[in-house]
Amino acid sequence: MDAETNGIAGSDRTIVVMPAYNAATTVRQTVADIPAGSVQQIILVDDCSRDATVEVAHDLGLTVIQHEQNTGYGGNQKTCYRNALDAGADFVVMVHPDYQYDSRVIPVAVNILRLGICDVVLGSRIRTRREALDGGMPLYKYLCNRVLTITENVLLGQNLGDFHSGFRAYRREVLEKIPFEENSDDFVFDSQFLAQAVYFGFKLGDIPVPVRYFPEASSINFRRSLRYGFATLGVLVKFWCQRLGLCRSKLFKTREQAPVQLPG
């Protein structure tokens, strides 16, 4: 792809990573919406899908990595980020390949990173309550999102619209410093990562993205949502215990300090 298109500096390398599980019916739409020339590589990591995700991804010309066994959402992201760093990414954008997030905004997020305004950019699905609900977000998910996001903003000193977005963009330095290999292989990986980003002094911001909920879009059920919510609160407790010097957690050691635990 032409690195000069859309005002992208020739020396910059932007890589999109897609943690995939049963995304055969949606990955083509997600990729099609990425503005031409805005990224140099797309890496899809398949977590043992039971559909044709891998075949579709190969057909689209993506870099495809297949797990031999299911590692979970967090485990999938670890593979995504390791490979993006190895491929020389300056900016890494994580987009779920389920078409729930609008990949047209990728250049906007990357430009904010490039300008040094933020080190981490999230896509916020909650521009207004009506827009989120009209987009299909279940009411219980909306309410849980609001409670958790407000709590996280207060305890982490931030002002984000949506702490639980599956659209995230990072400067390379963020992934090089945060010990993400120490994080959970489950969904709470995302909450741990943002708490780590705050702890290490990175600047967080967000941009609005339309919300799309439909049968093919990935989503966790009410029971797992509750478990995720309590796990997120546990992350906040660890964050403040670390800040106050009451305990030391491996989550808040830099990658140089924490031994990397590779799979297998």
VENLINNOR-V157728 format. One record per residue. N is the residue number from 0. RES is the residue in one letter. SS is DSSP state (H for helix, E for strand, C for the rest). Layout:
n={N	N}
res={RES	RES}
ss={SS	SS}
//
This chain:
n={0	1	2	3	4	5	6	7	8	9	10	11	12	13	14	15	16	17	18	19	20	21	22	23	24	25	26	27	28	29	30	31	32	33	34	35	36	37	38	39	40	41	42	43	44	45	46	47	48	49	50	51	52	53	54	55	56	57	58	59	60	61	62	63	64	65	66	67	68	69	70	71	72	73	74	75	76	77	78	79	80	81	82	83	84	85	86	87	88	89	90	91	92	93	94	95	96	97	98	99	100	101	102	103	104	105	106	107	108	109	110	111	112	113	114	115	116	117	118	119	120	121	122	123	124	125	126	127	128	129	130	131	132	133	134	135	136	137	138	139	140	141	142	143	144	145	146	147	148	149	150	151	152	153	154	155	156	157	158	159	160	161	162	163	164	165	166	167	168	169	170	171	172	173	174	175	176	177	178	179	180	181	182	183	184	185	186	187	188	189	190	191	192	193	194	195	196	197	198	199	200	201	202	203	204	205	206	207	208	209	210	211	212	213	214	215	216	217	218	219	220	221	222	223	224	225	226	227	228	229	230	231	232	233	234	235	236	237	238	239	240	241	242	243	244	245	246	247	248	249	250	251	252	253	254	255	256	257	258	259	260	261	262	263}
res={M	D	A	E	T	N	G	I	A	G	S	D	R	T	I	V	V	M	P	A	Y	N	A	A	T	T	V	R	Q	T	V	A	D	I	P	A	G	S	V	Q	Q	I	I	L	V	D	D	C	S	R	D	A	T	V	E	V	A	H	D	L	G	L	T	V	I	Q	H	E	Q	N	T	G	Y	G	G	N	Q	K	T	C	Y	R	N	A	L	D	A	G	A	D	F	V	V	M	V	H	P	D	Y	Q	Y	D	S	R	V	I	P	V	A	V	N	I	L	R	L	G	I	C	D	V	V	L	G	S	R	I	R	T	R	R	E	A	L	D	G	G	M	P	L	Y	K	Y	L	C	N	R	V	L	T	I	T	E	N	V	L	L	G	Q	N	L	G	D	F	H	S	G	F	R	A	Y	R	R	E	V	L	E	K	I	P	F	E	E	N	S	D	D	F	V	F	D	S	Q	F	L	A	Q	A	V	Y	F	G	F	K	L	G	D	I	P	V	P	V	R	Y	F	P	E	A	S	S	I	N	F	R	R	S	L	R	Y	G	F	A	T	L	G	V	L	V	K	F	W	C	Q	R	L	G	L	C	R	S	K	L	F	K	T	R	E	Q	A	P	V	Q	L	P	G}
ss={C	C	C	C	H	H	H	C	C	C	C	C	C	E	E	E	E	E	E	E	C	C	C	C	C	C	H	H	H	H	H	H	C	C	C	C	C	C	C	C	E	E	E	E	E	E	C	C	C	C	C	C	H	H	H	H	H	H	H	C	C	C	E	E	E	E	C	C	C	C	C	H	H	H	H	H	H	H	H	H	H	H	H	H	H	H	C	C	C	C	E	E	E	E	E	C	C	C	C	C	C	C	H	H	H	H	H	H	H	H	H	H	H	H	C	C	C	C	C	E	E	E	E	E	C	C	C	C	H	H	H	H	H	H	C	C	C	C	H	H	H	H	H	H	H	H	H	H	H	H	H	H	H	H	H	H	C	C	C	C	C	C	C	C	C	C	E	E	E	E	E	H	H	H	H	H	H	E	C	H	H	H	C	C	C	C	C	C	H	H	H	H	H	H	H	H	H	H	H	C	C	C	C	E	E	E	E	E	C	C	C	C	C	C	C	C	C	C	C	C	C	H	H	H	H	H	H	H	H	H	H	H	H	H	H	H	H	H	H	H	H	H	H	C	C	C	C	C	C	H	H	H	C	E	C	C	C	C	C	C	C	C	C	C}
//
